[in-house]
Amino acid sequence: MDMIIIGLALLFFLGHALNWFFIKTKIPDLLLLVILGYVLGPALGVIEASDLGKVGEILSTTALIVILYEGGIHLSAKDLLTSSLPALKLSLVGFGLIALTGALVAYLVGLQSPVISALLGIGIGSTSSAIVIPMVKPLSIKGESKTILSLESAFTDVLAIVIFLGLVESAASGNYDTGKLLLGIGSKPLISLAVGVASGLIWAFIKKKFGPLISMAFAGEAWALLTYGVIEFFNWNGAIGVLALGFSLANLDLLPKFVRTHISAIPVSYNDLSLLSEITFLLRTFFFIYLGILIQFSNVQVVLMAVFLTVLIFVTRYLAIRLLFSKEKYPRLDAMVAVAMGPRGLACAVLATVPLQKGVEGGEWLQSVVFALIPMTIFMTAVFVSLAENDSLRSKMSKLFMMYPEASTQPTVKPAPTSVAKSIDFKDDV
């Protein structure tokens, strides 16, 4: 017990030290946390995922929920209107390219069955919301670009989760129902979005009517956990719902005046945001160490396949960015960062375990490849971000991005302040 207490204390100071290191060097602290988790786990065997039991899974899921909730609170409606369509295009093109090419590589090079090949391509199709959202916030790119990349990570999570799980169920039962799969893709995200927005309105109403009774710390975060749990209970997408919850709370000022009279004008106060910032910081510190503990390198063939797929992920992202990011609108730094934002995270790790649990042949191979691929993509993201943020290093990559201007050719329009930002002044330092 004493070592656990000491570990928790060190975790707090370590997280802040690495965050300071990231600000100074632009080397993402997330990568260092994953490396630390791998060293303590698979490398040295000091701790294993099984040692944490269900607590590890619960805390990692809680971290994901709080990170998405905090990310939604910092989305303005104006940003969403201008960025949702570009984000959707990037999600569809980027996801489609890596899903198709990844499946072909698994089938032709990895000599896997068509089902496992398709599952691998789809499973590595989503960028990690829990990595992208906190990583882009301190970067020196346009606000619109940050919103596009954040939304893309949420959209690709939906695509990967829904298609992957539908295909796994079909593979396990031997019944491939394309119509049912397409229906699931079309309905679940929309339902989750609607429930998330409704949850935000309900919470604002509760804050108005029963504010003194629920003014305790962590109430907003607990409501986000409740929203996520309810949505997941009905087999919808909790990640989209929580993101919509945070977004609705940040944009209540857009509602008609007769509606605003019945809800709280400030559903997220300065104290709430300060607490949320610290909670998010601590949970994501644990989250990425736990992710490092889950990593596995089983054999040379698996590692080589993971390396090849990692390179393929960023090559396809480069092609997608070249296709969709206009040189008249986006500067070189934004294009470089957009290409760099290809890390895979917990969603990929969780999906990778499903085929093996369902008894799908080749599931163990798929899990090993994805677990080896995750830290490689995070490492590549860290390297590319460091190159892009450093002026001298960025020039060394300029040949690949010569079509983009060094600086934006258009004046940057500051996003409209959200209802939260109008009422308080806070630092975005998570």
C-alpha positions in Angstrom: 0.0 0.0 0.0 2.8 2.4 0.9 4.4 2.0 -2.5 1.1 2.6 -4.3 0.7 5.9 -2.4 4.3 6.9 -3.2 3.6 6.0 -6.9 0.5 8.2 -7.0 2.4 11.2 -5.6 5.3 10.7 -8.0 2.7 10.4 -10.9 1.4 13.9 -10.1 4.8 15.5 -10.1 6.0 13.5 -13.1 3.0 14.7 -15.1 3.6 18.3 -14.4 7.4 17.9 -15.1 6.8 16.3 -18.5 4.2 19.0 -19.4 6.8 21.6 -18.7 9.3 19.6 -20.8 6.8 19.6 -23.7 6.3 23.3 -23.5 10.0 23.9 -23.6 11.0 21.3 -26.2 7.8 20.5 -28.2 8.5 16.8 -27.5 5.1 15.5 -26.5 4.9 14.3 -22.9 2.3 11.7 -24.1 5.1 9.8 -25.8 7.3 9.9 -22.8 4.5 8.6 -20.6 3.8 5.7 -23.0 7.5 4.8 -23.0 7.6 4.9 -19.2 4.6 2.6 -19.1 6.3 0.2 -21.5 9.5 0.2 -19.5 7.7 -0.4 -16.2 5.5 -3.0 -17.8 6.6 -5.3 -20.6 10.3 -4.3 -20.5 11.1 -4.7 -16.7 8.0 -6.5 -15.5 7.6 -4.1 -12.5 3.9 -3.9 -13.1 1.5 -5.7 -15.5 -1.9 -4.8 -16.7 -3.4 -7.7 -14.8 -2.1 -6.2 -11.6 -4.4 -3.2 -12.0 -7.3 -5.5 -12.9 -10.6 -3.8 -13.5 -9.3 -0.6 -11.9 -7.0 0.0 -14.8 -9.8 -0.4 -17.4 -12.2 1.8 -15.4 -9.6 4.6 -14.9 -8.6 4.5 -18.5 -12.2 4.8 -19.6 -12.8 7.6 -17.1 -9.8 9.4 -18.5 -11.1 9.1 -22.1 -14.5 10.5 -20.9 -13.1 13.5 -19.1 -10.7 14.3 -21.9 -13.6 14.3 -24.5 -15.8 16.3 -22.1 -13.1 18.9 -21.6 -12.4 19.0 -25.4 -16.1 19.6 -26.1 -16.2 22.6 -23.7 -13.6 24.3 -25.7 -15.4 24.0 -29.1 -17.3 27.0 -30.3 -20.3 26.7 -32.6 -18.6 29.0 -35.1 -15.6 26.7 -35.2 -17.9 23.7 -35.6 -19.8 25.2 -38.5 -16.7 26.1 -40.4 -14.8 22.9 -39.6 -17.3 20.0 -39.4 -17.4 19.5 -43.2 -13.6 19.6 -43.7 -13.2 17.3 -40.7 -15.8 14.9 -42.1 -14.1 14.9 -45.5 -10.7 14.3 -43.9 -12.2 11.5 -41.7 -13.7 9.7 -44.7 -10.7 10.0 -47.0 -8.1 9.3 -44.3 -10.0 6.4 -42.9 -10.8 4.9 -46.3 -7.2 5.1 -47.5 -5.7 3.4 -44.5 -8.5 0.8 -44.1 -8.1 -0.2 -47.8 -4.3 -0.2 -48.0 -3.9 -1.8 -44.5 -6.3 -4.6 -45.4 -4.4 -5.2 -48.7 -1.1 -5.3 -46.9 -2.4 -7.8 -44.3 -3.8 -10.0 -47.0 -0.9 -9.9 -49.5 2.1 -9.5 -47.2 0.8 -10.8 -43.8 -0.9 -13.8 -45.6 -4.0 -13.4 -43.4 -7.6 -14.3 -44.2 -9.8 -11.7 -45.9 -11.8 -11.2 -42.7 -8.8 -10.6 -40.4 -7.2 -8.4 -43.1 -10.3 -6.2 -43.3 -10.5 -6.0 -39.5 -6.9 -4.9 -39.3 -7.4 -2.2 -41.9 -10.5 -0.9 -40.2 -9.1 -1.3 -36.7 -6.2 1.0 -37.4 -8.3 3.6 -39.1 -9.1 5.8 -36.2 -6.9 8.5 -34.8 -6.9 8.8 -31.0 -9.1 11.5 -29.6 -7.4 11.2 -26.2 -4.0 12.0 -27.9 -5.0 14.4 -30.6 -7.2 16.7 -28.5 -4.7 17.6 -25.7 -1.8 17.5 -28.1 -3.1 20.1 -30.6 -4.2 22.6 -28.0 -0.7 24.2 -27.2 0.5 24.0 -30.8 1.1 27.1 -33.0 -1.6 26.3 -35.6 -4.8 28.0 -36.5 -7.9 27.5 -34.3 -9.8 26.1 -37.3 -7.1 23.5 -37.9 -7.2 22.4 -34.3 -11.0 22.0 -34.5 -10.8 20.0 -37.7 -8.2 17.6 -36.3 -10.1 17.2 -33.0 -13.4 16.5 -34.8 -11.6 14.1 -37.2 -10.4 12.0 -34.3 -14.0 11.8 -33.0 -15.4 10.9 -36.4 -12.9 8.2 -37.2 -13.5 6.7 -33.8 -17.1 6.3 -34.7 -16.3 4.8 -38.1 -13.8 2.3 -36.8 -15.8 1.2 -33.8 -19.1 0.7 -35.5 -17.8 -1.0 -38.7 -15.2 -3.1 -36.8 -17.7 -4.4 -34.2 -20.3 -5.1 -36.9 -17.8 -7.0 -39.0 -16.6 -9.0 -35.9 -20.1 -10.0 -35.0 -20.7 -11.1 -38.6 -17.4 -13.1 -38.6 -18.2 -14.8 -35.3 -21.7 -15.8 -36.4 -20.8 -16.4 -40.0 -23.7 -14.2 -41.2 -22.5 -11.0 -43.1 -25.5 -8.6 -43.1 -24.3 -5.5 -45.0 -27.6 -3.7 -44.6 -27.6 -4.1 -40.8 -24.0 -2.9 -40.7 -24.8 0.2 -42.8 -27.8 1.0 -40.7 -25.7 0.8 -37.5 -23.2 3.3 -39.0 -26.0 5.7 -39.9 -28.0 5.8 -36.8 -25.7 5.3 -33.8 -23.6 8.5 -34.2 -26.7 10.7 -34.7 -28.5 9.2 -31.7 -25.4 9.6 -29.6 -25.1 13.2 -30.7 -28.7 14.0 -29.9 -28.5 12.4 -26.5 -25.3 14.3 -25.7 -26.9 17.7 -26.6 -30.0 16.8 -24.7 -27.9 15.9 -21.7 -26.2 19.3 -21.8 -29.6 21.1 -21.8 -30.8 18.9 -18.9 -27.7 19.7 -16.9 -28.0 23.4 -17.5 -31.6 23.2 -16.3 -30.6 21.3 -13.2 -27.9 23.9 -12.5 -30.5 26.6 -12.7 -33.1 25.0 -10.5 -31.0 23.1 -8.0 -27.7 24.9 -8.1 -27.1 25.1 -4.4 -27.8 21.4 -4.0 -25.3 20.3 -6.7 -22.5 22.9 -6.3 -20.1 20.3 -5.1 -16.8 19.7 -6.9 -16.8 17.1 -9.7 -20.5 17.4 -10.3 -20.1 18.3 -14.0 -17.6 15.5 -14.6 -19.9 13.0 -12.8 -22.7 14.1 -15.1 -20.4 13.4 -18.1 -19.7 9.9 -16.7 -23.4 9.3 -16.3 -24.1 10.5 -19.8 -21.4 8.2 -21.2 -22.6 5.2 -19.2 -26.3 5.6 -20.3 -25.3 6.0 -24.0 -23.0 2.9 -23.9 -25.7 1.0 -22.1 -27.9 1.3 -25.2 -24.9 0.3 -27.4 -24.5 3.7 -28.9 -21.3 5.8 -29.0 -20.5 7.3 -25.7 -17.5 9.2 -27.0 -19.6 11.2 -29.4 -22.2 11.8 -26.7 -19.8 13.2 -24.2 -18.2 15.5 -26.8 -21.6 16.8 -27.7 -22.4 17.3 -24.0 -19.4 19.5 -23.5 -20.1 21.4 -26.8 -23.7 22.1 -25.8 -22.7 23.5 -22.4 -20.2 25.8 -24.1 -22.7 27.2 -26.6 -25.9 27.8 -24.6 -25.9 31.5 -25.5 -27.0 30.4 -29.0 -30.3 29.2 -27.7 -33.5 31.4 -27.9 -34.0 33.8 -25.1 -37.1 32.1 -23.7 -35.1 28.9 -23.4 -32.1 30.6 -21.7 -34.4 32.0 -19.0 -34.9 28.4 -17.7 -31.3 27.2 -17.8 -28.1 28.3 -16.0 -26.1 31.0 -17.9 -22.8 29.6 -16.6 -23.2 25.8 -16.4 -19.4 25.4 -16.2 -17.9 27.9 -13.7 -14.3 29.0 -13.3 -13.8 26.7 -10.4 -15.3 23.8 -12.4 -12.9 24.5 -15.2 -9.9 24.7 -12.9 -10.9 21.4 -11.3 -11.6 19.9 -14.7 -8.2 21.0 -15.9 -6.4 19.2 -13.0 -8.5 16.1 -13.2 -8.0 15.8 -17.0 -4.2 16.3 -16.5 -3.9 13.6 -13.9 -6.2 11.1 -15.7 -4.4 11.5 -19.0 -1.1 11.0 -17.2 -2.3 7.6 -15.9 -4.0 6.9 -19.2 -0.9 7.0 -21.3 1.2 5.1 -18.8 -1.5 2.4 -18.8 -1.4 2.4 -22.5 2.3 1.7 -22.4 1.8 -1.2 -20.1 -0.6 -2.8 -22.6 2.0 -2.7 -25.5 3.3 -6.0 -26.7 6.1 -6.9 -29.1 5.6 -10.7 -29.7 7.9 -11.5 -32.6 10.0 -10.1 -35.4 7.4 -10.6 -38.1 4.7 -8.8 -36.1 7.1 -5.9 -35.4 8.0 -5.6 -39.1 4.3 -5.6 -40.0 3.6 -2.9 -37.4 6.5 -0.8 -38.7 5.3 -1.1 -42.3 1.7 -0.2 -41.4 2.9 2.8 -39.3 4.7 4.2 -42.3 1.6 3.5 -44.4 -0.6 5.4 -41.9 1.4 8.6 -42.3 1.9 8.2 -46.1 -1.9 7.9 -46.5 -2.4 10.9 -44.2 0.0 12.9 -46.3 -2.0 12.0 -49.5 -5.2 12.9 -47.7 -3.9 16.3 -46.5 -2.5 17.1 -49.9 -5.9 16.4 -51.4 -8.1 18.2 -48.9 -5.9 21.0 -47.4 -6.0 24.0 -49.8 -2.7 25.8 -50.1 -4.6 29.1 -50.3 -6.2 28.5 -46.9 -3.7 26.6 -44.7 -0.1 27.5 -44.0 2.8 25.0 -44.0 2.8 24.5 -40.3 -0.9 23.5 -40.2 -0.4 21.0 -43.1 2.6 19.4 -41.4 0.8 19.1 -38.0 -2.2 17.7 -39.8 -0.1 14.9 -41.4 1.5 14.3 -38.0 -1.8 13.7 -36.2 -2.0 10.0 -37.0 -1.5 8.4 -33.5 -3.5 5.4 -32.6 -4.6 4.9 -29.0 -7.0 3.2 -26.7 -9.8 2.7 -29.2 -7.5 0.7 -31.4 -6.2 -1.2 -28.5 -9.7 -2.1 -27.2 -10.9 -3.1 -30.7 -7.8 -5.3 -31.3 -8.8 -7.5 -28.3 -12.3 -8.2 -29.6 -11.7 -10.7 -32.4 -9.6 -12.9 -30.0 -12.3 -12.7 -27.4 -15.0 -13.7 -30.0 -12.9 -16.7 -31.2 -12.2 -15.3 -34.7 -9.3 -17.1 -36.3 -6.3 -14.8 -36.6 -7.4 -12.6 -33.7 -4.2 -13.1 -31.7 -2.1 -12.0 -34.7 -4.2 -8.9 -35.2 -4.0 -8.0 -31.5 -0.2 -8.3 -31.5 0.2 -6.2 -34.6 -2.0 -3.4 -33.3 -0.4 -3.4 -29.8 3.0 -3.1 -31.5 1.8 -0.4 -33.9 0.3 2.0 -31.3 3.6 3.2 -29.7 5.2 3.5 -33.1 2.4 5.9 -34.4 2.7 8.0 -31.2 6.4 8.2 -31.6 6.1 9.2 -35.3 3.5 11.9 -34.2 5.9 13.2 -31.6 8.8 13.4 -34.1 6.7 15.1 -36.8 5.3 17.6 -34.3 8.7 18.5 -33.0 10.0 19.0 -36.6 7.0 21.1 -37.5 7.1 23.4 -34.4 10.8 24.1 -34.7 11.6 26.7 -37.4 15.0 25.2 -38.3 13.8 21.6 -38.3 10.7 22.6 -40.3 12.8 23.8 -43.2 14.3 20.3 -43.5 10.8 18.9 -44.3 9.8 21.8 -46.5 10.4 19.9 -49.8 7.3 17.8 -49.0 5.2 20.9 -48.3 6.5 23.4 -50.8 3.0 24.1 -52.1 2.0 25.6 -48.7 3.1 29.1 -47.8 5.3 29.5 -44.7 2.7 31.9 -43.2 -1.0 32.1 -43.7 -2.1 34.2 -46.7 -5.4 35.0 -45.1 -5.9 36.9 -41.8 -6.6 34.6 -39.0 -10.1 35.1 -37.6 -10.4 34.5 -33.9 -13.1 32.1 -32.9 -16.2 33.6 -31.4 -16.0 33.3 -27.6 -18.1 30.6 -26.1 -20.6 31.1 -23.3 -18.1 29.9 -20.9 -15.3 32.1 -22.1 -17.6 35.1 -22.1 -18.2 34.8 -18.4 -14.7 33.9 -17.2 -11.1 34.2 -18.1 -9.1 31.0 -17.8 -5.8 29.5 -19.1 -6.0 26.5 -21.3 -3.0 24.7 -19.8 -4.0 21.0 -19.7 
